[in-house]
C-alpha cells in the first residue's frame, strides 16, 4: 500500500513527461521500422529491375544513368550538406573516389551483368548474404575477432550461397559447376563488402554530403565502362521500358532507399537498423515470383533459410 501511495503522489507533470517520452520513443521506433522496411523493399526490387533491364538497356549505360540521376537528385536535396562538408571532403577525394568506384560502380556493373544469366531470386539471396562478406572483410582488414559461433554462421550462409549457385543439383555440386551470373554476384558482394568495411575510415562529414560525393565519383568511374561498352559493340540505347527502369532504379534503390536508411539509422541506431537488411532477399524473392513469374523452388527455400540463419548466428554475438 505504501508503494501504491508513493506512486499516486508522483507529480502529474512527471507522469505526463514520462508518458510523452514513451510515446515519442514508440513513434520514433515505428517510423524507423517503416523507413527501414521500405529501404529493403527498394533494394530487393533492384534485383527485379536488373532482370527487366535485360534487352532494354545495356548494363554499363544503366550504371552511368543511374548514378547521374542520383547525383542530380542529391545536389537538389543535399546541396547545403555538400557545401558545408566540401572542405573536408576535398581533402579525402582519393578515398571518396575509390569508395564510389568500388562500392557503387563496380558492384552495380557486376550486378546488372549478372542479371543477364541468373534469376532475380538468385540475385536477391546472394545479395542477402552480404553481412557475412562484411564480417569476413572486417577480419581481413582490421583483424576483427570472429568467434566460433560467428564462424559457424559464415559457414552456414556460404553453404546457402553455394546451393543457389549450383541450383541445388548434386551433380553440379560434385562437378563444382556454378552459374556464371551467380559467380559475378558473389564477386559483386565481395566488392561491396570492401566498400562497407572501408566506411570505418570515412571522413567526419554528414552522411548526405558523403553519399552525394561518392555517388558523383561512381558516375565518373562508370564513364570508362560505358565507353568500353560502346567500343565493344555492346552498347544499347534505352528502349521505353529501359528508360522506365532507369527512372525506377534512380529514384528507389539509389535515392529514396539511401535517405530512408540514413533516417532509420538516426532513429534507432546502426545495430538495430542492420537487422532489416535480412529482408532484402525475402522481398527480392517475393517480387521475382509476383512480377517476373519466376519459380521459387525447394532449393531456393533451403538456401534462403541457410543464409538468414547464418546471418542470425554471426550477428547474435555482436548484438549481445
LINURMO-V16788 format. One line per field, one symbol per residue. phi: phi as a letter, one per 40 degrees, with the letter a starting at -180 (. if undefined). burial: I if it has 24 or more other ideal C-beta (glycine too) atoms within 12 Angstrom, else O. Layout:
# LINURMO-V16788
phi->???
burial->???
This chain:
# LINURMO-V16788
phi->.cccccccccddccccccccccccccccccccccccccdcccccccccccccccgbacdccccccdcccccccccccbdcccccccdccccbddcccccccccbccccccdcccccbaccccdccccccddccccccccccbfcdbccccccccccccccccccccggcccccccfcbddccccccccccccccccccccbcccbccccccccccccccccccdccccccccgbcbcccccccccdccccccccbccccdcccccccbgcccccccdccdccccccccccccfccccccccccccccccccccccccccc
burial->OOOOOOOOOOOOOOOOOOOOOOOOOOOOOOOIIOIIIIIIIIIIIIIIIIIIIIOIIIIIIIIIIIIIIIIOIIIOOIOOIIOOIIOOIOOIOOIIIIIIIIIIIIIIIIIIIIIIOIIIIIIIIIIIIIIIIIIIIIOOOOOOOIOOOIOIIIIIIIIIIIIIIIIIOOOOOOOOOIIOIIIIIIIIIIIIIIIIIIIOOIIOIIIIIIIIIIIIIIIIIIOOIIOOIOOOOOOIOIOOOIOOIIIIIIIIIIIIIIIIIIIIIOIIOOOOIIIIIIIIIIIIIIIIIOOIOIOIOOIIOIIIIIIIIIIIIIIOOIOO
